[in-house]
């Protein structure tokens, strides 16, 4: 029985996986490139496309994308749109 109030976006499940994998040592620096980019993809999906994520949750997730972008720049990774920043 999955009601809207019980809904957790895939991003929440992925964070749970990362927390289980890294425990107290979790940080953006420890994530490999694939994990970082997956976190960005799921974050963008939650903010831009998931109608079950509330407006408040979407606003609260925006700093996550800022942190991911900073980490991506630090690593020289290509942005979602195919360019480096």
KOLNULUM-685575 format. One record per atom (N, C-alpha, C): atom name; residue in one letter; x, y, z. Coordinates in steps of 0.2 Angstrom, whole numbers, plus 5000, padded with zeros to 4 digits. Atoms other than C-alpha are relative to their C-alpha. Layout:
residues N
+------+------+------+------+------+
| miti | kemi |   px |   py |   pz |
+------+------+------+------+------+
|   CA |    A |    X |    Y |    Z |
...
+------+------+------+------+------+
***
This chain:
residues 85
+------+------+------+------+------+
| miti | kemi |   px |   py |   pz |
+------+------+------+------+------+
|    N |    X | 5004 | 4994 | 5000 |
|   CA |    X | 5000 | 5000 | 5000 |
|    C |    X | 5004 | 5006 | 5000 |
|    N |    X | 4995 | 4994 | 5000 |
|   CA |    X | 5010 | 5015 | 4994 |
|    C |    X | 4996 | 5006 | 4998 |
|    N |    X | 5003 | 4994 | 5000 |
|   CA |    X | 5001 | 5031 | 4997 |
|    C |    X | 5005 | 5006 | 4998 |
|    N |    X | 4996 | 4995 | 5002 |
|   CA |    X | 5007 | 5048 | 4991 |
|    C |    X | 5005 | 5002 | 5006 |
|    N |    X | 4996 | 4998 | 4994 |
|   CA |    X | 5013 | 5052 | 5010 |
|    C |    X | 5005 | 4995 | 5001 |
|    N |    X | 4995 | 5006 | 4999 |
|   CA |    X | 5022 | 5035 | 5010 |
|    C |    X | 5006 | 5000 | 4994 |
|    N |    X | 4996 | 5000 | 5006 |
|   CA |    X | 5031 | 5039 | 4993 |
|    C |    X | 5007 | 5003 | 5002 |
|    N |    X | 4993 | 4997 | 4999 |
|   CA |    X | 5050 | 5041 | 4993 |
|    C |    X | 5002 | 4999 | 4993 |
|    N |    X | 4997 | 5001 | 5007 |
|   CA |    X | 5058 | 5045 | 4976 |
|    C |    X | 5006 | 4996 | 5000 |
|    N |    X | 4994 | 5004 | 5001 |
|   CA |    X | 5072 | 5035 | 4969 |
|    C |    X | 5006 | 5003 | 5003 |
|    N |    X | 4994 | 4996 | 4997 |
|   CA |    X | 5084 | 5048 | 4975 |
|    C |    X | 5001 | 4998 | 5008 |
|    N |    X | 5000 | 5002 | 4993 |
|   CA |    X | 5079 | 5043 | 4993 |
|    C |    X | 5003 | 4993 | 5001 |
|    N |    X | 4998 | 5007 | 5000 |
|   CA |    X | 5082 | 5025 | 4990 |
|    C |    X | 5008 | 5000 | 4999 |
|    N |    X | 4993 | 5000 | 5002 |
|   CA |    X | 5099 | 5029 | 4982 |
|    C |    X | 5004 | 5002 | 5006 |
|    N |    X | 4996 | 4998 | 4994 |
|   CA |    X | 5105 | 5039 | 4997 |
|    C |    X | 5000 | 4995 | 5005 |
|    N |    X | 5000 | 5005 | 4995 |
|   CA |    X | 5100 | 5025 | 5008 |
|    C |    X | 5006 | 4995 | 4998 |
|    N |    X | 4995 | 5005 | 5003 |
|   CA |    X | 5111 | 5013 | 4997 |
|    C |    X | 5007 | 5003 | 5002 |
|    N |    X | 4993 | 4997 | 4999 |
|   CA |    X | 5126 | 5026 | 4998 |
|    C |    X | 5001 | 5000 | 5008 |
|    N |    X | 4999 | 5000 | 4993 |
|   CA |    X | 5124 | 5028 | 5017 |
|    C |    X | 5002 | 4993 | 5003 |
|    N |    X | 4998 | 5007 | 4998 |
|   CA |    X | 5124 | 5009 | 5019 |
|    C |    X | 5007 | 4998 | 4998 |
|    N |    X | 4994 | 5001 | 5003 |
|   CA |    X | 5139 | 5008 | 5008 |
|    C |    X | 5006 | 5003 | 5004 |
|    N |    X | 4995 | 4996 | 4997 |
|   CA |    X | 5149 | 5022 | 5016 |
|    C |    X | 5000 | 5001 | 5007 |
|    N |    X | 5001 | 4999 | 4993 |
|   CA |    X | 5142 | 5023 | 5033 |
|    C |    X | 5002 | 5007 | 5002 |
|    N |    X | 4998 | 4993 | 4997 |
|   CA |    X | 5149 | 5038 | 5044 |
|    C |    X | 5006 | 5003 | 4995 |
|    N |    X | 4995 | 4997 | 5005 |
|   CA |    X | 5163 | 5040 | 5030 |
|    C |    X | 4997 | 5003 | 4994 |
|    N |    X | 5003 | 4998 | 5006 |
|   CA |    X | 5150 | 5046 | 5018 |
|    C |    X | 5002 | 5008 | 4998 |
|    N |    X | 4999 | 4993 | 5002 |
|   CA |    X | 5155 | 5062 | 5008 |
|    C |    X | 5000 | 5000 | 4993 |
|    N |    X | 5000 | 5000 | 5008 |
|   CA |    X | 5154 | 5068 | 4990 |
|    C |    X | 5007 | 4999 | 4998 |
|    N |    X | 4993 | 5002 | 5002 |
|   CA |    X | 5173 | 5066 | 4989 |
|    C |    X | 5001 | 4993 | 5000 |
|    N |    X | 4999 | 5007 | 5000 |
|   CA |    X | 5172 | 5048 | 4993 |
|    C |    X | 4996 | 4996 | 4994 |
|    N |    X | 5004 | 5004 | 5005 |
|   CA |    X | 5159 | 5044 | 4979 |
|    C |    X | 5004 | 5000 | 4994 |
|    N |    X | 4996 | 5000 | 5006 |
|   CA |    X | 5166 | 5038 | 4963 |
|    C |    X | 4996 | 5004 | 4995 |
|    N |    X | 5003 | 4996 | 5005 |
|   CA |    X | 5161 | 5047 | 4947 |
|    C |    X | 4993 | 4998 | 4998 |
|    N |    X | 5006 | 5003 | 5002 |
|   CA |    X | 5147 | 5035 | 4942 |
|    C |    X | 4995 | 5002 | 5006 |
|    N |    X | 5005 | 4999 | 4995 |
|   CA |    X | 5139 | 5037 | 4959 |
|    C |    X | 4998 | 5007 | 5001 |
|    N |    X | 5002 | 4993 | 5000 |
|   CA |    X | 5140 | 5056 | 4959 |
|    C |    X | 4995 | 5002 | 4994 |
|    N |    X | 5005 | 4998 | 5005 |
|   CA |    X | 5132 | 5057 | 4942 |
|    C |    X | 4993 | 4997 | 5000 |
|    N |    X | 5007 | 5003 | 4998 |
|   CA |    X | 5118 | 5045 | 4947 |
|    C |    X | 4997 | 5004 | 5005 |
|    N |    X | 5003 | 4995 | 4995 |
|   CA |    X | 5115 | 5056 | 4962 |
|    C |    X | 4997 | 5006 | 4997 |
|    N |    X | 5002 | 4994 | 5004 |
|   CA |    X | 5114 | 5071 | 4950 |
|    C |    X | 4994 | 4998 | 4996 |
|    N |    X | 5006 | 5002 | 5005 |
|   CA |    X | 5102 | 5062 | 4938 |
|    C |    X | 4994 | 4999 | 5004 |
|    N |    X | 5005 | 5001 | 4996 |
|   CA |    X | 5091 | 5056 | 4952 |
|    C |    X | 4997 | 5006 | 5003 |
|    N |    X | 5002 | 4994 | 4997 |
|   CA |    X | 5091 | 5073 | 4960 |
|    C |    X | 4996 | 5005 | 4995 |
|    N |    X | 5004 | 4996 | 5005 |
|   CA |    X | 5086 | 5082 | 4944 |
|    C |    X | 4993 | 4997 | 4998 |
|    N |    X | 5006 | 5003 | 5001 |
|   CA |    X | 5073 | 5069 | 4941 |
|    C |    X | 4994 | 5002 | 5005 |
|    N |    X | 5005 | 4999 | 4995 |
|   CA |    X | 5065 | 5072 | 4958 |
|    C |    X | 4998 | 5007 | 5000 |
|    N |    X | 5001 | 4993 | 5000 |
|   CA |    X | 5066 | 5091 | 4956 |
|    C |    X | 4996 | 5002 | 4994 |
|    N |    X | 5003 | 4998 | 5006 |
|   CA |    X | 5061 | 5093 | 4938 |
|    C |    X | 4994 | 4996 | 4997 |
|    N |    X | 5005 | 5004 | 5004 |
|   CA |    X | 5050 | 5078 | 4933 |
|    C |    X | 4995 | 4996 | 5005 |
|    N |    X | 5004 | 5004 | 4995 |
|   CA |    X | 5043 | 5069 | 4949 |
|    C |    X | 4994 | 5004 | 5003 |
|    N |    X | 5006 | 4996 | 4998 |
|   CA |    X | 5025 | 5076 | 4952 |
|    C |    X | 4998 | 4998 | 5007 |
|    N |    X | 5001 | 5002 | 4993 |
|   CA |    X | 5025 | 5066 | 4969 |
|    C |    X | 5004 | 5003 | 5005 |
|    N |    X | 4995 | 4997 | 4996 |
|   CA |    X | 5039 | 5076 | 4976 |
|    C |    X | 4997 | 5007 | 5001 |
|    N |    X | 5004 | 4993 | 4998 |
|   CA |    X | 5031 | 5092 | 4985 |
|    C |    X | 5005 | 5005 | 4998 |
|    N |    X | 4997 | 4994 | 5002 |
|   CA |    X | 5036 | 5109 | 4980 |
|    C |    X | 5006 | 5002 | 5006 |
|    N |    X | 4995 | 4999 | 4994 |
|   CA |    X | 5045 | 5111 | 4998 |
|    C |    X | 5006 | 4995 | 4999 |
|    N |    X | 4994 | 5005 | 5001 |
|   CA |    X | 5055 | 5095 | 4995 |
|    C |    X | 5004 | 5002 | 4994 |
|    N |    X | 4996 | 4998 | 5006 |
|   CA |    X | 5060 | 5101 | 4978 |
|    C |    X | 5004 | 5006 | 5001 |
|    N |    X | 4996 | 4994 | 4998 |
|   CA |    X | 5066 | 5118 | 4985 |
|    C |    X | 5006 | 4997 | 5005 |
|    N |    X | 4995 | 5003 | 4995 |
|   CA |    X | 5075 | 5108 | 4999 |
|    C |    X | 5006 | 4996 | 4996 |
|    N |    X | 4995 | 5004 | 5003 |
|   CA |    X | 5084 | 5097 | 4986 |
|    C |    X | 5005 | 5004 | 4995 |
|    N |    X | 4996 | 4996 | 5005 |
|   CA |    X | 5091 | 5112 | 4975 |
|    C |    X | 5007 | 5001 | 5003 |
|    N |    X | 4993 | 5000 | 4998 |
|   CA |    X | 5106 | 5114 | 4986 |
|    C |    X | 5004 | 4994 | 4999 |
|    N |    X | 4997 | 5006 | 5002 |
|   CA |    X | 5110 | 5096 | 4983 |
|    C |    X | 5003 | 5000 | 4993 |
|    N |    X | 4998 | 5000 | 5006 |
|   CA |    X | 5112 | 5099 | 4965 |
|    C |    X | 5006 | 5005 | 4999 |
|    N |    X | 4995 | 4996 | 4999 |
|   CA |    X | 5123 | 5114 | 4969 |
|    C |    X | 5007 | 4997 | 5002 |
|    N |    X | 4994 | 5004 | 4997 |
|   CA |    X | 5135 | 5103 | 4979 |
|    C |    X | 5002 | 4995 | 4995 |
|    N |    X | 4998 | 5005 | 5006 |
|   CA |    X | 5135 | 5090 | 4965 |
|    C |    X | 5004 | 5004 | 4995 |
|    N |    X | 4997 | 4996 | 5006 |
|   CA |    X | 5139 | 5103 | 4952 |
|    C |    X | 5007 | 5002 | 5003 |
|    N |    X | 4993 | 4998 | 4998 |
|   CA |    X | 5154 | 5109 | 4963 |
|    C |    X | 5005 | 4995 | 5000 |
|    N |    X | 4996 | 5006 | 5000 |
|   CA |    X | 5160 | 5092 | 4965 |
|    C |    X | 5002 | 4998 | 4993 |
|    N |    X | 4999 | 5001 | 5007 |
|   CA |    X | 5158 | 5089 | 4946 |
|    C |    X | 5006 | 5004 | 4997 |
|    N |    X | 4995 | 4996 | 5003 |
|   CA |    X | 5168 | 5104 | 4942 |
|    C |    X | 5007 | 4999 | 5003 |
|    N |    X | 4993 | 5002 | 4997 |
|   CA |    X | 5182 | 5099 | 4954 |
|    C |    X | 5003 | 4995 | 4997 |
|    N |    X | 4998 | 5006 | 5004 |
|   CA |    X | 5183 | 5083 | 4945 |
|    C |    X | 5001 | 5001 | 4993 |
|    N |    X | 5000 | 4999 | 5007 |
|   CA |    X | 5182 | 5090 | 4928 |
|    C |    X | 4995 | 4996 | 4996 |
|    N |    X | 5005 | 5005 | 5003 |
|   CA |    X | 5167 | 5079 | 4924 |
|    C |    X | 4995 | 5004 | 4995 |
|    N |    X | 5005 | 4996 | 5005 |
|   CA |    X | 5155 | 5084 | 4909 |
|    C |    X | 4994 | 5000 | 5004 |
|    N |    X | 5006 | 4999 | 4998 |
|   CA |    X | 5139 | 5091 | 4914 |
|    C |    X | 4995 | 4996 | 4997 |
|    N |    X | 5006 | 5004 | 5002 |
|   CA |    X | 5122 | 5083 | 4911 |
|    C |    X | 4999 | 5002 | 4992 |
|    N |    X | 5001 | 4998 | 5007 |
|   CA |    X | 5120 | 5094 | 4895 |
|    C |    X | 5006 | 4999 | 4995 |
|    N |    X | 4994 | 5002 | 5005 |
|   CA |    X | 5137 | 5088 | 4888 |
|    C |    X | 5005 | 5005 | 5000 |
|    N |    X | 4994 | 4995 | 4999 |
|   CA |    X | 5148 | 5103 | 4893 |
|    C |    X | 5003 | 5000 | 5006 |
|    N |    X | 4997 | 4999 | 4994 |
|   CA |    X | 5160 | 5106 | 4906 |
|    C |    X | 4999 | 5007 | 5003 |
|    N |    X | 5001 | 4993 | 4997 |
|   CA |    X | 5158 | 5121 | 4918 |
|    C |    X | 5006 | 5002 | 5003 |
+------+------+------+------+------+
***
